[in-house]
Amino acid sequence: MGMLDLTYDGSVAIVTMNNGANRHNLDFMTELKNKLDEALENKDVKAAVLTSADEKSWSQGVDVEWLGARMAENNTEDIKAFMYAVNSVFKTLLLYPVPSIAAINGHAFGNGAILSCACDFRFMRADRGYFCFPEVDLGIPFLPGMISFMRKTIPEHRLYDFMLTGKRAGGGEMEAEGVVVKAVEGGEATLASAVEFAKTFDKKRGIFKEIKKRLHKEIIETIDNQDPEFIEPLFLMVSE
């Protein structure tokens, strides 16, 4: 069994992260990109849902142990490859030719929360799990591309608040802010609601992708043109 599984429920592809806290490292992001691509090979797929097998965590972001080990080894190539792999997943979701829906059935922290923002829609468990950007406390500045698509998801005043305070928010609060379509009691029910919503879509891939391409044009340009200015010199943390 890999770190992610791909299954189908009728016209819905379900990508399940099953690596515990689902922390992001190079192998994880590479496999996630592959699963998203594989789902599209099934021409009957009309939507994709990204969920977690863990009862506690949807995704707790960057694998800091993996990253710390690469930093200790001065393995700059792996670190850069990881950052570009992260952006490759974000771009894939931003341009995905079918709706992408995050079924957030546990904690979504840091890069995990950012990953959910790259999806088109979000459902979140109401009774367990928090959404949080702890980067301000960890000394990790957001890349310009991340900020640009987080803005499409979270109202500006709340994004500002989340980014500068590191506050946590539950599903009910996220629904009230319009960040998630619906907050649902229970992990299984969260996934079921996301899949039910996904099954309402029957759009042609060509028009869906073209709309997202035009809608996210500036975001993709930011990822491609501005993010490397920080990735190449590895200006990814602030110690002061």
WOZI-V651089 format. One line per field, one symbol per residue. burial: # if it has 9 or more other ideal C-beta (glycine too) atoms within 8 Angstrom, else .. A space follows every 50 residues. Layout:
burial=???
This chain:
burial=..####.#..#########.######.######.###.##....###### ##.#..#######..##..##......####################### ###################.######..########...#.######### #.##...##.###..#..###..##.#.##.###..#.###.###.###. #.#....##..##..#..##.##..##..##....#....
